[in-house]
């Protein structure tokens, strides 16, 4: 492997990062329109429209194609560009999951804030507004969004159901169900919410303990999954044209496709197992 190939690889990686930073710093309407879905998804978990997904896919394809061209020429550029739509979709889903996780983490604080507001004599509608002002982070944002919908005249049932659907969390399902049961059957909702907050805190501690106990195993699994791809990149850097040579004959091309398929299946299995352990 020559210094030139190492520098080419480093420049390709830096070019992608610099390109995203440049696009993020620009204030032009076209750039803002393309990147707006990512910002909205990270802020409130919004689902991009079909047109917004297409623009993100084109942007990701362009960045990856430029990196592939700098790394290994036209073939790598074409292959990298082909993965652009999947990369854009994966980025959007990752930001949606991150937002949902932040909202789920705030369920216990929300239950305590609602209990405090109800104890002070407020109704559910007023308690939602008070909790939105005191709960920080993504959960507070969702509560303020719900309070705004109530101010615009939405019914409490519709607002609570929308809050539950946006949160996409068993903790919030339980919280909304508790409020619904109290509204129809009565009872000490404030005490129920305090008990729920205690249970949610205990469950959060258990999840953190599980993530800590399995961190090394999960990292090892991801390293094993990524080793073939890393070895292929190093082989291409050390001997340009290595990938093209593999794809030149039908037998080796079929083996490459089979290997990629198995690696993708392994990545999905590792991801599902990791979610099962930490859920």
N, C-alpha and C positions, 0 to 999 in steps of 0.2 A: 504494500500500500504506500503510495507516494504522498509527499506533503500536499501536492496539488489536489488529490482526491479528498484528503481530509479537509482542506480549506473549502473545497466545493461543497462538501456535506454541511460544514458549519455555516457557510454563507446561505445555503438553501434554508436551513432551520431558522437562522436569524432573519431571513427575508420574509418568511411567513409571519413571524412575530412582529416585525417592523411594519408589515403591511396592515395587520389588524390594528396595531396602535395608531397608525396614520389614519385609517378609516374612522377609528373611534374619536380621534381628535378633530376631525373635520366637521364643520357645521353646515355643509351644503345640503340643500333639500333632498337631492337624490340619495346621498349617503345616509342621511338621517332616516329616509324612508326605508332603506334596506335594513339598517341596523335597529330600527324601532321595535320590531317584533322581539328581538333578543332582550332589549331593555324591559319591555312590558312583561315578557315571560318571567324574567328574573324578579321583577317588582311585584306582580300580582298573579303570576301563573297563567296569564292569558294564552289562549291557543291561537297560533298564527293562522291566517286564512291561506287558501290554496295559492293565491298570488304571492303572498309574503313568503311562503315556503319555497316557491320557485325562485324568487329573487335571492334568498339566502343560499339556495343550492347553487345558483350561478356564481355568486360571490365566493363560496367555498371551493367550487371547481376551479375558478380562476386562480385563487391563491395556491391551491395544491398543484395545479398545472405549472405555475411559475416555479414552485419549489422542485417539482420533478424535472423540469427542464434544466434548472441549474445543477441538479444532482447527477442526472444521467442522460439527458437528451430527450428527444421526441417521444420515445417509447415510454419512458417513465412519466413524462408529462401527460400522455394520453391515459395511462393507467391511473395516475393520481387524480386527474380530472374526472374520471369515471366514478371515483369514490366520493366526489363532492356532494351529491344529494344525500347520501347516507351520512356523511360527516355533518352536514347542516342539520339534518333531522336529529342526529344523536346529540348535537349541541343544544337544540331546543328542548329535547326531552330531559337532558341532564339538568338544565336550568329549571324546568318544571318540577322535577323531583326535588331539587334543592329548595325551591320555594315551598313545596308541600311539606318537606321535612322541617323547615323553619316554622311553618304554621302549626304543625303537629307538636313541636317542642313548646309552643306557647299555650297549649290547651290547659295545662294545670294552672298557670297564671290567670288565664281567662276565667276558669271556674272559681278561683279565689276572688277575683275582682267582681264577678257577677254576684257571688255570695255576699260580699261586703255591701254592694249597692242594694241588694234585696233586703239585707238586714237593716239598712238605713231607711227602708220604707218605699223604695222606688219600685216602679213596675218593670216588667221585662224590657219594654221598649226603652225606657230611660236608663235601665241598667246596662243595656248594650252600648249606649252612648257613653256612659261613665266609664265602662270597662275599656272602650276604645281609646279614651284619653289617658288611661293609666297603664295599659299593657303595652310594652315596647315591641319593636320588631315587626315581623310579617303578620303575626297574629293580631297585633294592634291595628295594622293596616286593614286587615279583613274586617275587624269589628267596626272601624270607622266607615268602611265601605257599606257595611250593613246598616249602620246608623243613618248614613246619608240616604240609603234607599227608603228607610222608614220615614225620614223627613219629607221625601218626595211622595209619600202616600201609599207605599207598598204595605201589604198586610204582614203581620208578624210571622205567620206560617210560611209565607213565600220567602221572606227574608231569611228565616232560619234554615229553610231547605236549601236556598242558594248558598248560604254560608257552609252548610254541611257538604254540598257537592263540590265547592271550590277547595275546601280543606282536604278532601279525599283521605281521611284519617279515621281509624276506629275510635280514637279518643274523642274526636269532634262528633262522630256519630252518636256516641254515648252521651255526650254533653247535650246535644240537641234533643235526643230522645228523652232525657231527664226533664228538660224544660217542657217538652210536649206532653209528657205524662202528668206533670204538675198542673198544667193549664187545663187538662180535662178531668183529672181525678183529685186535684188538690194535694196538700201535704207540705212538709217543710222542705222547700226547694233549696233554701240557703244551706241547711245542714247537709242535704244530699250533695250539693256542689262541693262543700268542704271535704266530705268523705271521698268524692270523686277526685278532687285535686290531690289528696294524699295517695290514693291508689295510682294515679298517673305519675306522680313523682317516684313511687316505688318501681313502677314499670320502666320508667326512663333510666333509673339506676341499673336495673337488670340488663337493659339493652346496652348501656355503656360498658358494663362488666363483660357482656358477651362479645362486644366488639374488641375490647382490650384482650380478652383471652384468645380470640381467634385471629388477631391482627397478623401475626407471623405466618400462620398457615395460609391465610388469604393472600398475603403478599407473595409467598412462595408459589402458590398456584398461578397467580398472574404472571410471575416471572417465567415459569415453565411454559405458559401459553405464548408469551412474547418472544421466547428464545428463537424459534425458527424464523420469525420475521426479522429479528435483529441479525441473525446469521446471514440471511439473504442480503440484507443491506450491506453488511461488511464484505460479503463475497463480491457484490457488485462494485463496491468502492475499490477493492483490491484488484479485481479483474473486470474492467468495464466490458459489458457485453455478455456477462455470465447469465443474466436473466433471459436475454434474447436467445442465447444458445439453448437454454432449457425449453423455451417455447418453440424452438425451431422444428423439433421432431414431435410427431403425434404421441408417442409413448411417454416421453418426459413431460409434455404439456398435460397429458391426462393425469399423470402422477402429481403434478403441481396443483391441478384443480382439485384432486382428491385430498391432498394435504391441506389446502386452504379450507375446504369444506369441513374436514375433521377439526381443524383449529377453531373455526367459527363455532362448531358444535361444542367444543371444549370450553370456549369462552362463555357461551350461554349457560352451560351447566355450572361453571364456577360462579357466574353471576347469580344464578338462581339459588345455589347453595348458600352463598354469602348473604343474600337477602333473607333466606329462611332462618339463618342463625341469628341475625341482628334485628329481625322484625319484632 
